Amino acid sequence: MRRLPPQTPLAYLIGDILSTTLLVKTNIEKVEERMRAQADERHTDLRAAFENLLAAGGKRVRPRLVLLVGDMLGADSERLITLAAAIEMLHTATLVHDDLIDGSLMRRGNATINANWSPAATVLTGDFVFARAAKLAAQTGSLTVMEAFAETLAIMVNGELTQMFDARGLANRENYYERIYAKTGSLFELSTHGAAIISPVDAKTVENSRNFGRELGTAFQIVDDILDFTGDQAAVGKPVGSDLLQGLITLPALYYIEANPNDEKVKSLLNGNYHNSKEIAALVEDIRNSDAIQLALDEAKEYANRALQSLNGHPPSEERHALEKLTQYVTNRNV
């Protein structure tokens, strides 16, 4: 089974796909500027931490989605830039809190905030970024955008609480779909939905754009979960099988568990013994060698196809082509 080589991580490949238009290439720089303008001049340490967070921000997949969808639909560029900055700052704030909750000391090769600061200071930093993100969302001038922004934040927090208290060792499809929507689907949905809200389009187009983001985000997260079993550790950025070691049962494991309920390793996992690294490593290998990986990938492709269907009706354009190329790439890459 071939895998993405370490030198071509997903974020960089997707970043290249989403930068195919000159307008996106230009405006993503303006998004970065708008984000940096939110630093607090009164607190030099906070400003330095904020700059480090933005410098380690990856390829800005979500803001690029905002720009592409908005450009395709004819939105005002300044409002799109503001919305894109708001959503990326919301994403960044959640990462600050996630790293603290998980005890992570590194992210994308850089030290996390909580590696150097106290838990209290880390929480306050995340809160500050949340507040600045909300301020930018308000500057789009759309109450509907603000409502969607607030609802997305509530969904993401609820998802984290569900994962913390209810998801460990739980083999339940409904729980899984709720978690990946909260983790990834909701923010992709906000990106494409928000862009459509501030565009001169009808309600049907707004809803189709919202569906596009939700379906694409779900496919994206399922493939990420597949890569937790099949990917190279250097490319994925975490040990293979790390989800199972935390007791988090994702779609490939669900398919395997459903087909092998009497497997002793499965029974042990469901009984809460997911900290046994030797046993989990053997279970990961069994899942890799089963048809569970392909079944999960087939399901991801179903979500991707529904995302593509949401683009029907839009005339050909550079932006639509880039969105179609991204959707196809998410599930056609080697996993």
C-alpha positions, 0 to 999 in steps of 0.5 A: 500500500503506497503512502504520501512521501514525507516531503509532500504533506497533505496541507502543502499539496492542498495549499497548491491546489487552492492557490491556482487563481491569482486573486487567491494568491494575492488575497491570502497575503491580505488575510495574513496581514489582517490576522497579524493586525489583531495582536495586542500592542499592550502585551508584548509577550502575548503579541510574540506568542500570537505571532508564533501561532500565526507563523506555524499556521500551515497552508490556510486551507479554510481561508482559501476555501472562503476566498475561492467560494466567495470569488466564484459567487461574486462576493466583495473581496474585503469582506471575504478577507475579513471572514477568512481571517476570522475563521482561521483565527477561530481554528487557531484558537481551538488548537491552542486549547486542544494542545493544552488539553492533550498535553502536546508540546509540539505542533508542526515542529514548533513548541506549543504555547503550553510548552512555555507558559502556564495552563492559565496563560495558555487558556487566556491566550486562546481566549484572546484569539477567540475574541479577536476572531469574533471581532473580525466575524462581526466586521463582515457586517452580517448578523447571519455570519455572526450567528453561524460563527457562534453556532460553529464554536458551540459545536466544536466545544461540544465535540471536544467535551463529547470526545473527552467524556463519552467517546473513549473506547466507544464503537458507535457510528453516530458518535463518530460522525458527530465527532468528525463534524464537530472537529472538521466538518463544521469549520469547513461548512462555516468557511463555504457557508459564510462565503456564500452568505456575504455573496449576491446569491439566492438561498439555494446557492447559499445552502448548496455552498454550505453542503459543499463544505460539510461534505468535503470536511467530512471526507477530509476527516475520514481520509485523515483517520485512514492515514492514522492507520496507513500513513507514514509517521513523518508525513502524518505528524503523529505515531501511526495508530495514535487515535486507538491508543487514545481510545478513539475509534474511527471509521476504519476501526469501526468497519473492522470491529463490526466485521470481527466482534469476537476478535480478542483484541477488539474485545479488549479495546472495547473493555477499555484496554486501549493503553496496551501499546503492544496489543493496539499495535497488533490490532492496527496491523490487523486493520491495515491488512483487512478490507476496513481501509478500503471500505472507509475510503469508499465512504469518504468518496461518497461524501466527496461525490456529494460535495461535487454535486453541490457545485452543479449549476455553477458556470465553469471558472478557475475557482470552480475547477480548483474546488473540484480538483481539491475534492477529487484529490482529497480521496484519490491520493494514495492512502 
